[in-house]
Each structure stands twice: as structure tokens, then as C-alpha cells.
Amino acid sequence: MGVSNKNPQDKIQSKGNKKDSKKPLQVLHISKKDTQEKSQEVQNEQTNSQEEIKRENIAIKPQIIKDESVKEIEDSNANKQAFDNSQQDLKKPFNFSEQKTDFQLERTVDDFDFDESAFLEALNANEPIGATGETISGKVIAIESDGLYVDIGGKAPGYMPKKECGLGVIANFKEKFSIGLEMEVLVIKEQNADGMVTVSARALILRQSWEKVSSSAKNGELIDVLINGFNRGGLTCDVDGLRGFIPRSQLEDGQNHQAFVGKTIKVAFIEVNPESRKLVLSEKKASLVSKLSCLELGQLIEGEVLAVKPYGFFIDLGGASGLLHQSSLTNGSIRSLREIFREGEIIKALISEIDLEKGRIGLNTALLENTAGELIIDKQKVMQEAPERALKTKALFDKKDQDK
């Protein structure tokens, strides 16, 4: 007996299931409120997503896209660096600063280092011996037809040409110079490419001669010379290997000067100049110096006034002339020199200076005064009492002579 369904809706639904097995379309009902909520959620998610992207950009540096081979090389270098670091950690280098004790490294000289003392010794060993103008003692070690070889202590001997072996012409050259002969020489030329210097005995003799005549001239010495020639201007002579010249004006008799050749006369030095090789002599000056050598400081002399100059008087002393300078005339004030002495007048004066080299005599009358200006007031009295007054000044000149 069948049961009937009294509900009509159930009947319709049953029928529908039988006719079509497809599900019925569902209609989505969206309310306005739900739409607004969904939109707000999407906006919030976008905002949060943008902030996260910004933070990632700040925190993370941009990555560079690299090739695979570059990456492999970098990975290999990184592995090598890590290995080196591990090795350094295993064995650290010795740190000198951590040690409390002093530690010094000993300096050694190798083939590539510089040793100053050894360098200086090498320089001294190869330093040339004999600079130009230097005097050296040596020994003759070889004789040739054109010169000598002299051992001077250098790495090479010195060579002396035949013309430099002495003054003038040397006869019997090989007989005068023998092996082993010791002699002093002067270096006239520095070493050549072979380390050899040129030396001279002649130049040394001439140098010594110039030194000798210079000293003689300074001391006012007189020498005797043999006249060996003449020319229009005067005579020539030899002085220790040097050529001297005597002008005609410096001869006692210059009219017939040729007659002096072959004779010996006494002369004094006028000019001695080694640089220009100038040696000038005078017979007249020798005569004057001979007279001066007889004079002494403080000596009272008598002479004639030869000339009156603005600076003083020239007094004839019998072949020699002395200068009475205005500063040595009187201790008083004078207006004119002629109010005291005149030309041709005979006066007395003290010798206050003797210069043999220049042939000059200095005179003084102020020391004969007892009071300042006495020579101006009473000249005759001063001249009459001059011998007695000169004795009082003797002690003054003796002291001056001792101080020289």
C-alpha cells in the first residue's frame, strides 16, 4: 500500500531530480556593506605590500647578475682566502712589540750592500799622488835619452823630461843622474790616463829662487850680480837662475852701460814679482841702502832742506833723502810749513823710521821740543840744544827698536 506525499513542494523537487541531474544555478547575493569591507581589505594589503618592498630595498643591496664563470672564480678565491685565514690562525707571526727584552738585528754586509769604510779605503788606495804645484821627494828608477822616471810613491812613476832636469844645458846627462839618486821634484802636470804625472827639478829650483829673492828684497839686502848682457834699456844679469834687469836710469853711470858687461856690481831690489817673472834691480838704490844701513833709530842727523811739499819737507842726508812729515814737525799749531823751514836751510832732526826695502827714512823734530810749539817760537834754540835733547829721547827709540 503506497504512502502518498501530501506536500506538493516535495513532489516538485522529486520530479526535478528525475528529469535533470544538473545542479541548479546559484545566485550570489552581494550586499553593499560586504563590498566596502572587501575593498578596504585589498587597499590595506597593497599598502602593507609596498611598505615591505621599500624595507627590503633599503635592507638588501641590489644584486649584480654575474656570469657563471665569474661566480666560479669568485668562489675559488673565497675558498683560497678562507684557507689562508685558517693557516694564519694556526701559526701567527712573531710579534716583536710583545717582547719585553731588547732585540737587535745584526747588520751584515753582503755583495749588494754598501760599506762606507771599505769605500773610503778603496778611494785612498787609488787616490793619485802629486797635485800640480806639490813638492815630492823621489828616487830615480830609470834613465832614457829624453828624460827620467822617478818613483814618487804612486801607482805609477813620475816622468821628468830632459829639459826639466835642471837650469840651462845639462852636459853628460846620464852621468849626472844615476839609478837610485834621491831628489826633490815639483809636479807640473797632473796624471794622465796611465796615472803618470810630469815632474820637474828645474821648476822647483826656480820656485826656491823666487822665494829667496823675495825674502832678500823684504829685508833690504844687497847682492852682487854678474852682468851678462845689455840692450837699449839697460843691463841683464843672472840672480840664482832668474833673469834680472837693471834699467839705465838705475845705474850710477848710465851713459856707457855697455861697458858693464862682464863686470860684477852691487845692486838692490826694486821689484820682485814671481807671477809676472819680473825682477828689477838698482845700483843707485844699493848705494842708498848702504848709507841707510849705517843709520840708527833715534840718531840725530843734519841735512839740507831740498823741497817743501804740502805734506812736509824732503831733507838731503848726503846721497839719501829723508821725509820730515808735517805730523812730526811740531806739537804746536802751524799755519804754513814755510814759516818754520825754507828750501836750502840746514836743520837737525831725529831719525824715526828706516825702511830698507823702500829706501825711505822718516825724520822727526817735534821730539826735540821741551814745550808744545817751541819750534815755532824759538827755532834757533831748539836747533842749538838738539844734541842734548836727543839724548833724552834715546830710551824711547831703544824701546821701539826692541818691540820690533
C-alpha positions in Angstrom: 0.0 0.0 0.0 1.5 3.1 -1.0 2.1 6.2 1.1 1.2 9.4 -0.6 3.1 12.6 -0.1 0.8 15.2 0.7 3.4 18.0 0.4 3.3 19.4 -3.1 6.8 21.1 -2.9 8.4 17.8 -2.2 6.8 16.3 -5.2 8.1 19.0 -7.5 11.6 18.6 -6.1 11.5 14.8 -6.7 10.4 15.3 -10.2 13.1 17.7 -10.9 15.8 15.3 -9.7 14.5 12.7 -12.0 14.3 14.9 -15.1 17.7 16.7 -14.8 20.8 15.6 -12.8 22.5 19.0 -13.1 22.7 21.3 -10.1 20.6 24.4 -10.3 22.5 27.8 -10.7 23.2 29.6 -7.5 22.7 33.3 -7.4 25.4 35.3 -5.4 23.8 38.0 -3.4 26.5 40.7 -2.6 25.4 43.4 -0.3 26.8 47.0 -0.4 28.3 46.6 3.0 30.3 43.5 2.1 31.7 45.2 -1.0 33.0 48.1 1.0 34.7 45.8 3.5 36.4 43.8 0.8 37.7 46.9 -0.9 39.2 48.2 2.3 41.0 44.9 2.9 42.5 45.0 -0.6 43.8 48.5 -0.1 45.4 47.6 3.3 47.1 44.6 1.7 48.5 46.8 -1.1 49.8 49.4 1.4 51.4 46.7 3.5 53.0 45.1 0.4 54.5 48.4 -0.7 56.0 49.1 2.7 57.5 45.7 2.8 59.1 46.2 -0.6 60.6 49.5 0.5 62.1 47.9 3.6 63.5 45.1 1.5 65.1 47.7 -0.9 66.7 49.5 2.0 68.0 46.5 3.8 69.1 44.5 0.8 71.6 45.8 -1.7 70.9 45.3 -5.3 72.4 42.1 -6.6 74.5 42.1 -9.7 73.8 39.4 -12.2 77.1 37.6 -12.8 78.2 35.2 -15.3 78.6 31.6 -14.2 82.4 31.7 -14.9 82.8 34.8 -12.8 80.9 33.2 -10.0 83.2 30.1 -10.2 86.3 32.3 -10.0 85.0 34.3 -7.0 84.0 31.1 -5.2 87.5 29.8 -5.8 89.1 33.0 -4.5 86.8 32.9 -1.5 87.8 29.4 -0.7 91.5 30.2 -1.0 91.1 33.3 1.3 89.3 31.1 3.8 92.2 28.6 3.7 94.8 31.3 4.1 93.0 32.7 7.1 92.8 29.3 8.7 96.5 28.9 8.2 97.3 32.3 9.7 95.1 31.3 12.7 97.2 28.1 13.1 100.6 29.9 13.1 100.7 33.6 13.9 103.9 35.6 13.1 106.4 36.6 15.8 105.4 40.0 17.2 108.5 41.9 18.4 106.4 44.5 20.2 105.0 41.8 22.6 108.5 41.0 23.8 109.8 43.0 26.8 113.5 42.3 26.1 115.5 44.4 23.6 116.1 42.6 20.4 118.7 43.9 17.8 119.3 42.7 14.3 122.9 42.3 13.4 123.8 44.2 10.2 125.8 42.1 7.8 127.5 43.2 4.6 126.7 41.1 1.5 127.7 41.5 -2.1 124.9 44.1 -2.7 125.3 46.2 0.4 127.4 49.4 0.9 130.2 49.6 3.4 131.5 53.2 3.9 134.8 52.3 5.5 135.7 49.9 2.6 134.7 52.5 0.1 137.0 55.1 1.7 139.8 52.7 1.8 139.3 52.0 -1.9 139.4 55.7 -2.7 142.6 56.2 -0.7 144.3 53.3 -2.4 143.5 54.7 -5.9 144.0 58.4 -5.0 146.5 60.0 -7.3 149.7 61.2 -5.7 151.0 64.5 -6.8 148.8 67.6 -7.4 150.1 70.4 -9.6 152.4 72.6 -7.6 153.2 69.9 -5.0 156.8 69.2 -3.9 157.6 65.5 -3.6 160.7 63.5 -2.7 161.5 60.7 -5.1 164.2 58.3 -6.4 165.4 57.8 -10.0 164.4 54.4 -11.2 165.0 54.6 -15.0 167.0 56.8 -17.4 166.2 57.3 -21.0 167.6 59.6 -23.7 164.7 62.1 -23.4 164.2 62.1 -19.6 164.0 60.3 -16.3 161.4 58.2 -14.4 161.2 59.0 -10.7 159.4 56.8 -8.1 157.2 59.2 -6.1 155.2 56.6 -4.2 152.2 56.4 -6.5 150.8 53.6 -8.6 152.9 54.9 -11.5 156.2 56.7 -11.5 156.6 60.4 -12.3 158.2 61.4 -15.7 160.7 64.2 -15.9 161.6 65.5 -19.4 165.3 66.2 -20.0 164.7 70.0 -20.2 163.1 69.9 -16.8 166.1 68.2 -15.1 167.9 71.4 -14.3 168.8 75.0 -15.3 170.5 75.6 -18.6 172.1 73.0 -20.8 173.0 69.8 -19.0 176.1 68.1 -20.2 176.8 64.4 -19.5 173.1 63.8 -18.7 173.4 60.1 -17.8 176.5 60.7 -15.7 174.8 63.4 -13.6 171.7 61.3 -12.9 172.2 57.7 -11.7 169.7 55.0 -10.7 168.8 55.4 -7.1 169.6 59.1 -6.9 167.2 60.8 -4.4 165.9 64.2 -5.4 163.1 66.6 -4.8 160.8 67.5 -7.7 157.8 69.7 -8.4 154.7 68.4 -10.0 154.0 70.5 -13.1 151.3 68.3 -14.7 148.7 66.0 -13.1 148.4 62.4 -14.0 147.5 61.2 -17.4 145.3 58.2 -18.4 148.1 55.8 -17.2 148.2 57.5 -13.8 151.6 59.1 -14.5 152.4 62.7 -13.5 155.0 65.1 -15.0 157.6 66.4 -12.6 160.4 69.0 -12.8 163.6 69.7 -10.9 164.0 73.0 -12.8 160.7 74.4 -11.8 161.5 73.6 -8.1 164.8 75.4 -8.4 163.1 78.5 -9.9 160.4 78.5 -7.2 163.0 78.4 -4.4 165.0 81.2 -6.1 161.9 83.4 -6.2 161.3 82.7 -2.5 164.9 83.6 -1.7 165.0 86.9 -3.7 161.6 87.9 -2.2 162.9 87.5 1.3 166.1 89.4 0.4 164.1 92.3 -1.0 161.9 92.5 2.0 164.9 92.7 4.3 166.6 95.3 2.1 169.6 93.1 1.4 172.2 93.9 -1.3 173.5 91.4 -3.7 176.4 91.2 -6.2 175.5 90.3 -9.8 177.5 89.5 -12.9 176.3 91.5 -15.9 175.9 89.1 -18.8 174.1 91.3 -21.4 172.7 94.6 -22.4 170.0 96.2 -24.5 168.9 99.7 -25.3 167.0 100.0 -22.0 169.7 98.6 -19.6 171.6 95.6 -18.4 170.7 91.9 -17.8 172.1 89.6 -15.2 171.5 86.2 -13.5 170.2 86.0 -9.9 170.0 82.4 -8.7 168.9 81.2 -12.1 166.5 84.1 -12.5 166.9 86.8 -15.2 167.3 90.2 -13.6 167.1 93.6 -15.3 168.9 96.9 -14.4 167.4 100.0 -16.1 169.9 102.6 -17.3 168.3 105.2 -15.0 169.3 103.0 -12.0 173.0 102.9 -12.9 175.5 105.3 -11.3 176.8 105.9 -14.8 174.3 105.1 -17.5 175.9 106.8 -20.4 178.2 103.9 -21.4 176.2 101.0 -20.0 177.7 98.5 -22.5 181.0 98.7 -20.6 179.4 97.0 -17.6 179.1 93.6 -19.4 181.3 91.0 -17.7 181.7 93.1 -14.5 180.2 92.5 -11.1 178.3 95.3 -9.4 176.3 95.7 -6.2 172.5 96.1 -6.6 169.3 96.3 -4.6 165.9 95.0 -5.4 163.3 97.4 -6.8 160.6 95.0 -8.0 160.2 91.3 -7.3 157.1 89.6 -9.0 157.1 85.8 -9.3 153.8 85.8 -11.1 154.9 88.0 -14.0 158.5 86.8 -13.6 159.6 90.4 -13.3 162.9 91.1 -11.4 164.1 94.7 -11.5 167.4 95.8 -9.7 169.1 99.1 -9.0 172.7 100.2 -8.5 171.6 103.6 -7.1 169.3 102.1 -4.5 172.2 99.8 -3.4 174.3 102.9 -2.8 171.4 104.5 -0.8 170.8 101.3 1.2 174.5 101.2 2.0 174.2 104.6 3.6 170.9 103.7 5.3 172.5 100.7 6.9 174.8 103.0 8.8 171.9 104.8 10.4 170.0 104.0 13.6 166.6 104.9 15.0 166.9 107.9 17.3 170.1 109.1 15.7 170.4 112.9 15.3 171.3 113.9 11.7 171.9 117.1 9.9 170.8 117.9 6.4 169.7 120.4 3.9 166.0 121.2 3.0 165.7 120.1 -0.6 162.0 120.7 -1.2 158.9 121.9 0.6 155.7 119.9 -0.1 152.1 120.4 1.2 152.7 117.4 3.5 156.2 118.1 4.7 159.9 118.6 3.9 162.5 116.5 2.0 165.9 116.6 3.6 169.2 115.7 1.9 171.3 113.4 4.1 174.3 113.2 1.8 173.2 111.0 -1.0 170.0 109.9 0.7 166.8 111.9 1.3 164.6 111.8 4.4 161.0 112.9 4.8 160.0 115.3 7.7 156.3 114.9 7.7 154.1 117.8 9.0 152.7 115.5 11.7 156.2 115.0 13.1 157.3 118.7 12.7 155.9 120.3 16.0 153.4 119.7 18.7 152.0 123.2 18.2 149.6 124.5 15.6 151.1 125.9 12.4 149.5 128.0 9.6 152.1 127.3 6.9 155.1 125.0 6.7 157.3 127.8 5.2 157.1 129.8 8.5 159.3 127.1 10.1 161.8 125.9 7.4 162.7 127.1 3.9 164.5 125.5 1.0 168.3 125.4 1.4 168.1 125.7 5.1 170.3 123.4 7.3 168.4 121.7 10.0 168.8 118.9 12.7 166.3 116.1 13.1 165.9 112.7 14.7 165.6 109.5 12.6 162.2 108.0 13.5 161.9 105.4 10.7 164.2 103.3 8.4 162.6 101.3 5.6 165.4 99.5 3.8 163.0 97.8 1.3 161.6 101.1 0.1 164.7 103.1 0.8 162.8 105.6 2.9 163.9 107.5 6.0 161.4 109.2 8.4 162.5 112.3 10.4 161.1 114.0 13.5 161.7 117.4 15.1 158.7 117.5 17.4 160.5 115.2 19.9 163.2 117.9 20.3 160.7 120.4 21.8 160.5 120.9 25.5 157.1 122.6 25.2 154.4 122.4 22.5 155.1 124.8 19.7 158.6 125.7 20.9 160.0 125.1 17.4 157.7 127.9 16.1 158.5 130.3 18.9 162.3 129.8 19.2 163.6 127.6 16.4 167.2 128.6 16.9 167.3 127.5 20.5 165.8 124.1 19.6 168.4 123.5 16.9 171.3 124.6 19.2 170.3 122.3 22.0 169.3 119.4 19.7 172.3 117.1 20.6 171.5 117.3 24.4 167.7 116.9 23.8 168.3 113.9 21.5 169.9 112.0 24.4 166.6 112.3 26.4 164.8 110.5 23.5 167.2 107.7 23.2 165.4 105.5 25.7 162.2 105.9 23.7 163.7 104.7 20.5 165.5 101.8 22.2 162.2 100.5 23.4 160.6 101.0 20.0 163.5 99.0 18.5 163.1 96.1 21.0 159.4 95.9 20.2 160.0 95.1 16.5 
